[in-house]
């Protein structure tokens, strides 16, 4: 088995080791203040600034210091096997809107990269969900058929570019690979300046919703018309943190990275036991392979080291990875009905918005959520807003189903 590095450290974070933006140490006024400098916060800031709004982004650590800085790098509307399930549970309309929102997010990311000339290793490639279990093939065929019915770029495949046998796969064509940290730095650069701001090391300690909103850090205050909380769980106001625990639950995921023996095309994930997420990252003349998986619900006290060991063994046995250069973990949140939360925090909120629970697919779902909130703030009609609304009842109604699937099996 390859040796594991002693320290956990994300491969992406090497692109942004030191802070690039100042701490908020004054009182400022903008149209919208955004808490969180990840994919959602910076995407919302970018879109709002393009619409003529002044914005301020407050990041408690450094840009990409949260979940986006520990992602896999897949920008895709294919989120494992999901569409047949959404179709059955939520109906055709909601399943289609979810798919269209995420496909639009893939398109938007590519457009922003081209428009702003962001150097972030962007590459168009196919994404696959695969199985090595013949008994599961019928479910994969159903997933492909459902995705096609919903208007997504899907097909069922028997042969895919993996170095081991699979029984079937669902392919989504024309998806994206990205260096998430470089992309965030490119977004931040376009946001900062001309009356808009990006602040790092600016932890928020107070939020006030109202006709005139106020966000307070230990050193300064931002007054605004709108507040967007773009963090995992709304830490403030305190009541929101308790309320959102009813809607979503935390999961832990693990990733190792190293150099494969041969280059690989495509992006992959499998719901099979002991099969994982596979992401080849191009880097000049060489390639780095990210293997992720081994996830669990947070708080179950399972051994992290054993999970890293399994990922390292998988990388060595299937792809000839002899040295693991990076290992890291991340906490993601998932709603009980499987759809993220994007919109006003409460039914009575005046100008306080939230985006959360991207079910481990934050690069697309986070971008889609930013698009929704941008449209809500600017008064533009958005067909996806109702599906993503934080005040829907479906997450609470789905708690028993998720509890049976995720908890009782342990």
N, C-alpha and C positions, 0 to 999 in steps of 0.2 A: 504493500500500500504506500502511496506517496506520503511524504512527511507533510504535516500541516504547519503553517506559520503560527508562531506563538500568539501573536496579537490579531484580534479581529479588526479588519480595516477594509472598507469598500474600495474596489478598483476605481470607481468613478470619482471618488473624493480626491484622488491625486491631482485632478485638474483644478482644484480650488482649496489649497491648504490653508492659506492665510486670508483674513478678511480683506475685502476690496472696497467696502462701503462703510461710511462712518456710523457711529452710534447716534441715535436721536438724543440730542442734548439741548433742544429748544422747543418752543411752541410754534406750531405751523398750522395752516388751514389749507385743506384740499377738498375736492369733491367727494372722493372715496378713499378710505383708509383700509388697507388689506393686511390682515394678520397671517403671516406665513409666506416664506419665500421659496416655496416648492412649485411644482408644475401648475397647480390650480391658481395659487396666488399670483404668480408672475404672468400666467396666461390671461387671467382676468384683468390685471393691471395693463398689460399690453393692449388688449381689445378696448378697454375703456379709454386709454390714452388716444388710441386711434380714432375714437368717437368724439374726441375733444374734451374729455374729462381730465382734470388734474388728479393724480393718485399718489399715495404714499404706501410703500410696502415695508412692513415691520417684521423682521426675521429675528428670532430670539438667539440664534447662533450665527451660522454663515449660510449663504445662499446654497440651497440643496442639502442643508444639514439634517433634514427630516427624511421622510420615506422616499422621496424622489432620488435622493443621493445614495439609496441602497436598493434600487430597482434592478430588474433584469435587462432593461433596454428595449423591450418589445413595445411597439406602437401598433396595436392591432385591435380590430373589432371582434376577433375570435378569442373568447375567454373560456378556454377549455370546452367541455360539453355543457352548453348553457341554453341554447335556443329552443330545443325541443322541450326542455323543462319549463322555460318561461312561457312558451306557447301553451303548454298544458295548464299551468297554474294561473297565469295572468291574462291569457287570451292573445289572439293574433295581433291586435292593434298595439298593445303595450310591448310585446316582444319585438315587433317591427320598429317601433319608435326607439327602443333601446339599441337595436342594431344600427339604425340609421344615425343615431346620435354619435355612436362610437366610430362609425365609418366616416362621418363628417369630421370627427376629430383627427383621424389619420390624415385626411386631405388638408385640414387646416395646418397641422404641424408641418407638412411638406411645403405648403404655401408660405408660411412664416419664414422657414429656413431659406427658401428661394428669395423672397422679398427682402429679407434683412441680411442675406449673405452670411448666415451663421455657420461656421465651420464646426460641425458636431458629428462627423462620420455618418451622416444620413445615407441610408441605402434602402431601396425598395426590394423586398424579397417576399417569399411565400411563407405563411405560417401554417403549421400542421398540428393537429391533435391526433395521436396515433394509439393503437393498441396491439399488443402481442398475444392477446387472448381471443381465440376464435369465437368463444361464446359471446363476446362483446360486440362483434362486428355488426349485428343487426341494429344496435343502438347508434353506432356511428353512421350507418346508412340513413337512419331516421333523422339524425342531427343534420346531415348534409342536405337531405330533402327539405327539412324545415327551414334551414338557412337560405336555401335557394328560393323557397316560397316567400320568404321575408325580404327578398331583394338583395341579399348579400352575395359576395363573390366566392361562393363555396362550390366544392365538388368532392365526391368520394373517390379515394385513390387506393390502389392496392400496392403500388410500388412508389416508395419515397426515398430520398437520398440519405438514408441512415445506414451505418455499417453493420446492421443486424436485421434479422427478419422481423417484419411486422405483418399483421393479418389484415389491417385496414387503417385508413386515416381520412380525416376530413381536412381538406386544404382550403385556406382562404388566400387568394392570390392578391398581389399588389399591396402588401402590408409594409410596415416600416421598421428599420433598425436605427438606433440612435445612441449617441453618447449623452446620457441624460444630463450630466453635470455641465458639459460644454453648451448644451442647448439652453439650460437655465441661465448660464452666464451671458449668453447672447441675448436672451429676453431681457435680463436685468439691464444690460447696456442700453437697449432701446427705450426702456421705461424711464431710467434716471435722466433728469435734466429737463429744462424748459418748463419749470413749475411743477414737475413731478419728482418723486424721490424714492430711493431704495436705501434702507437702513439695515445694518447687521448688528448683532449683539444688542438688540433692543427688545427685551422681554416685556410683554404687556402685563400690567398688574391691575388694570381697571378698564371697564367698558361701560358706556352709557348710551343706550338707544334713545331715539327721540327725533323731533323735528330737526334739532341740531345735535349730532352725535359727538361723542368724545371718547378717545382712546388714550390711556395714560400709561407711560413707562416710568421707570424710576428717575429718569432725567428730563423727560419732556412730555408734551401733550400734543395730540393731533385732533383738531376739530374738523368735522366733515358732514356732508349730507348723508353718506352711507358708510356702513361697516361691513366688510366681508371677513368672516372667520374661516380661513382656509388651512385648518390644522386637522389632525386625526379625529380627536374628540374636542368639541368646544370647551376649552378650559375655563373660559369666562363668557358670559356671567355664570356663577357657580350653579345656578339652577339648571342651566343648559347641560352641564356636565352630567348631572344626575338623570335628567330626562333622556339624554341621548344614550345612556347605558341601557335603557329599555329598548332602543331601536337597533343597536348594533353590538357586536361582540368582537374581541381581539383575537388575532391568530399570529403565531410566530412562523417565519419562513427562514430558510438557511440557503446560502450560496457558497460555492467554492469556484475558483478560477485558476486555469493553468493553460499551458500550450499543448494542443493536440498533436498526434503524430501526423495526421493528414488534415488538410483544410476541409471544411464542411459548409455546404450551402443550406439556406433555409433556417427556420426557427421552429422549435418543437416543444410539445408538452404532452404528457400522458396521464390519464387518471388511473392507470394500472398500478397495482402495488409494486413497489420497488422500481418504478420508472419515474422520470423526473422532467423538469424543464431544462431545455438545451438551447443555448444562445451563443452562436459563433460571432465574435466581435473582430472585425477587420482592423488591423493596426499596421499601417505601412505594408511591408512585405510579409509580416507574420500574422498569426491569428491567435486570439485568446478565446478559450471556450469557457463559458459560464454554465455550471450545472447547479440547478436549484431544486429544492423540494424538502421532503421530510417535515412538512409543516404540522403544527398542532395548535390547539386552542391554548391561549396564554394562561399560565397559572397551573398547568398540569404537572409541573416539576419533572419533566422528562429530560434526559441527559443530552445536552447540546453537543458534547464531544462525540458521542456515538452517532449522532446525526451527521456531523461533519465527516466522520470516518466513512460512513456509508456513501456519502456523496463522492468522496475522494476515491473510494474503491470503484464506484460506478464509472467515474471519469477515466480511471486507469484501465479497467477491464474492457470498456467499450470504445474508448477513443485514444488510448495510448498516452494519456496525460501522466507524465512521470514526476512532475513537480507541481504542487499547489502553491501559487504565488499569493493568493488572497483568500480570505474567508470572512464572511460577515452574515449577520442575521438582521431581520427587520420585523417590526410589528405592523400589521395591517388590520383594518377594521372592515367587517362585513355586516351588512344589514340582514335581518332575518328573512327578508323576502328576496334578497339578492340584488336589489337595485340601489345605487348610491343615493345620497341625500344632497340635494342642491336647491336652495331657495331660501325663503324667510325662515328664521329659526323657529318662531311660533306663529300661530294664526294671528295674534295681536301685535306682532313685531311691526314697527313703523319702517325702519330702514336698516335692520340688522339681518344679514344673510349668512348662510353657512354652506360649506361643501365638505363632505366627509364620506367615509366607508366605500372605497372604490373597489372592493372585493379582489385586491391584489393586482388590479389592472389600471393603475393610476395614471399612466401616461396617456391613455385614451379617455378613460372615464373622468380624470381630473380636467383634461382639456374640454371635454363635453360639458362638464359642470361649470367651468369658467364661461363658456359660451351661453349657457342658460342664464347665469346670474348677470352677465353683461346685458342680455336682452331684457331681463326683468328691470334692471336699473334704468336702461335707456328707453323703456316703454315699447320695445319691439316684441311682437308676438313670437313665441317659441313653442313649437309643437311638442317638444320633449319635456317641458317644464312640469306638467302634471304628473308624468311618470316618475320623475326624480324628486317630486315635492317632499320635503321633510315632514309635512303634516298629514301625509296619507296614513291609513290605518293598517295596511297590509303587513308592515314589518312586525307589529305587535301580534297580529293574528298568526304569523308564521313561526312564533317562538317554539311551540311544542314540536313542530316538524324538525326544526334545526336541532333542538335538544336531543331528540331521539336519534338523529343521524350522527351528530358530532360528539355527544357526551356519553350516552349510554353504551356506546360500543367500546369505550375504554375500560 
